Amino acid sequence: MATVSAGRKPAPAWRKGIIGELWAEFFGTFIIISFGDGVVAMLWALFGSGRTNAGGGLQSGGDWMLVTWGWALAVTFAVYVTGGISGAHLNPAVTFSAAIRKNIEWGKVPKYWAAQVLGAFVGAGLVFLVYNNAINNYDQVHHIVKGTAASVSTYSTFATFPAPYFHNVSGPLIDQIVGTFFLVLFICAIGDEFNIPVGANLAPFIVGMIVLAVGISFGANAGYAINPARDFGPRMFAWIAGWGKVAFPGDYGHINDYFWIPIVGPLLGGALAAVVYDFGIRDFLIARLGEKPSAVRGGGDNPDDMPFEPEQ
C-alpha cells in the first residue's frame, strides 16, 4: 500500500473523489480524439505537403490500415494514461455496460458521459487547430464548400457517416450495435478476474487491439464510431466549425438526421454485450471456479495477479 512520504502534505480530499475520475474521463477521451481524428487529418496534410502522390482521402486499403492503427494506438495510450484513476471507460457505451454490471454507480453515469463528450469536443478542436490549413487546402484544390454534400470527405476528419449504399437507418444502426457489442464483450473478458488474465500491464494494449479488430472487420459501413462521445463531441465541433447540416443533424442525402445512430447503436450494443457476457461466460466461470478466482488464472489475494479492469 502506498504511503505519504515524510514531509509531504497529504493530497487534498477532492483529488480522491469523483473530480479526479471525471478529469480522467475527459482527458482520456481528449487523447483518443486528438490522435484518432489526427490520423484522419494526416491524409489531408499528406495530400497538400507533397509527401505523397495520393489524391487525398482514402485512396487504398493501406490508407484504411493507417486509420485503423491510428485509432488503436490512440485508445491504447489513452487507457495507459488514465486507467489508474477511473478505469478508463472513455466511452459512454462502456460506462453504460459497467453500470448494468454494477461496476459503477448509476449516479455517476451521466457525469462520466458529460466528461467524455466534452473531452471529445476539445480533442476535435485541437485537431482543427493543427490541421485547419491542410483541410482548407484540400477544399480549395477540389473546389469544396463546407456544409455542402461534397464536404463530407473533410467533415469525416471529425465524425462518422454512413456508406452511400445505405438508404435507411437500419443498416448503420445494426452495424453500430454489432461493432460495439464485440468491443464491450472483449473488454468484459479481459477485465474479468475469473477469466484468462492479461499479464504484464498489457490490458491497455489489448483494448487498442480490440479497436483495431473492430475497425478492420466492421469499419467501412459507417466508420465504426462504436463510441457515442467519440462521434457526438467532434460532430458538434464540426457543426460549429462550418460543416453545418452535414455534421448536425447529419444530412447525407441517402440518409438524413443521422446523428442519433452513433449514439443509440453503441449504447444498445454495449448493453447487450454486458448481459451476454455475464450470462454466457462469467456465470459459467463462477460456477466452475467458485466464488474466488483461481490462482492459476491470475486470481487469489495478490493484487498483482489481477488483470487490468477497465470497468471499475
Beta strands, then each sheet from edge to edge (+ up, - down):
end
